[in-house]
Amino acid sequence: MDDEHEHIMEYPAWREAISRLVRERRLEPEIVFDYAELYELFMIERPLPETPLGKAEKLKLQFLAQFKEFEAALLTEYQVALGNVRGIGYRIVPPAEQTSWAEENGVGDMRKAIRKLSTRLTNVSLADLTIQDRRANADALARLGMLGGMLKQVREFKVIPPADEE
C-alpha cells in the first residue's frame, strides 16, 4: 500500500487541513488560499447565491469556527500567519513582513476597541447616575484617555534596525 491509502484523516477538519498542507508543502510565504479552497479543506459545502439563507448562515458559522482554529494553530504551531486578502481569501504572510503586519493589524484592532469603548463611556445618561456612578464614569474616561495616549505612542514608535543592518 502506498502512503495515500494509509493516511488516517484527522479530526476536526481544520487539523486534517493543516496535515494536508504540510504533506503537500503548501505552507510557503505568499501562497493564497481562496475561500473555495478553504471550504474544501474544511470539508464544508460552500454556500452559493441560491443556497437558502438559513443553511448559508449555518455553513458560514461552521466555516468561521473551523477557520479560527486553523488560523490559530498555524500561527502557534507552525509560525505561519494568515493575512486577509479582501474578497479573495487569505495569504501566508512572509516572515520578513510578519512583525510589521502584526503590529499594524494589532494597532488597528486596538483603535477600533478604543473607539467602541469611548462611544459607550461618553454616551451615558449622567442625569440618571448617582455621584458614585458619575465618579466611576469619570475615572473610566480618564483611563480611556491614558489608553489613547499609549496607543498614540505605539503608533508613533519606529523600530530602529540593528547596527549591522544600516
N, C-alpha and C positions, 0 to 999 in steps of 0.2 A: 504493500500500500504506500502511496506517496503522501507527503505532508498535508496536501489539500484535503484528502479524505480522512485523515486522522485528527484534524482540528476539531476541538470541542468548543462550542460557542460559549462565550462568557455572558454573564448576566450582571447587571442590567445592560441594555443595548448600548449605552454610551461606553461601557467597558469594552465590549466587543468592537465598537468603532475604533477605539484607541488601539487595540491589539491589531486590528486590520491595517490601520495607517502605519503602525510600526513595522509590521511584516512587509508592507508594500513600500517602505521607506518614503512615506509621504508626509513627513513632519519636518520639511525643509523650509527655510525662510522664503517668504514671498508667495508660497503656494496659497491659492484662493480656493475656498470651499464654498460653492454657491448653495443656495437654500435647497435646491432639488437634491444635491448630493448629500447634504446633511440629513434631510428627511430620510433618504435611502439608508444612510449609515445607521440611523437610529431605528430603522425598520418601522417607520411611521408613514402612513398614507399622507401624501401631500394634498392639502385642500386645494380644490380648483374653484374657479368662479361659480360653477354650477353646484358645488357642494352645499348642502343645506347649512344654514348659519349655525345651528346648534352643534352639528357634527364638526364643522370647520373650527369653531371655538374650542371644542374638546381636543381636536387634533393639534391646534396651536399650543394649548396648555401642555399637552403631552410633550410636544417638541421643546417648549421652553424648559420644562423640568429636566429633560434629557440633556439639553444644551448647557444649562448652568452647571450640571455635574461634570460634563465633558470638558467644558472650559476650565473649571477649577482644577480638575485632575491633570489636564495638560500643563497648566501653569505650575502646580506644586510638585508633580511627579516627573515632569519632563522639561521644565523651564521653557515651555512654549506658550507664548502669549498670542491671543487671537484678537485682532483689531477689526472692527466693523467696517465693511465696505458697503456704504449705503445703497440699498436696493439690490445688492448682488449676493452678499453673504459675509464671510469672514476670511481674513488673510492672516497668515502666520507672520507676526512682526519680527523682523530680523533682530538678533541680539544687540547689534550696534545701535538700533533705534529704540529698543525697549525701554530704556531709562527715561528718555525724553517723552516718549509716548505715554508711559505710565504716569509721569508727573503731570503732563498736560491734561490727560483724562481725569486724573485724581483731583487736580485743582478745579477743573470744570465741574466735577461732581460736588466738590465742597461749595463752590459758588451757588449751585442750584439749591443745595441743602440750606445754606445761609439765607438765600432769598426766601425760601419757604418758611424758615424759622422767623425771619424778620416780619413777613406778612402776618403770620399767626400772632406774634408778640405785639405788633403795633395795632392790630385790629381787635383789641379787647375793649369791651364796654366798661370804661373806667368808672362811670357813674354807678354801675352795679357792683363794684368791688368794695370790700372793707379796706381800712387803712393798711392792714397787714397784707391783704391781697395786692394792693397798689404797690406796696414796698417790694413784694416778691416780683411783680411785673417789672418795676424799675430796675431791680437787681438783675433780672434776666436780660433786660435790654442792655445793661452795662456789660454783662458777659458777652452778649452778642457783638457789641462794639469792639471788645477785645479780640473776639474771634475774627471779625472783619479786618482788624489791624494786622493780626497774624497772617491772614490769608494774603493781604496786600504784600507783606514782606516775602512770603513764599513766592508770589507771582514775580516779584522784582529780583529775586535771588538768581544769580547766574553761576553755573558750575565753572570753576576755574580749572583748566586742564593741568595735569601734572607737568612738571618742568621738562620732562623728556619728550613731550608731545608738541612743545612750542616751536 
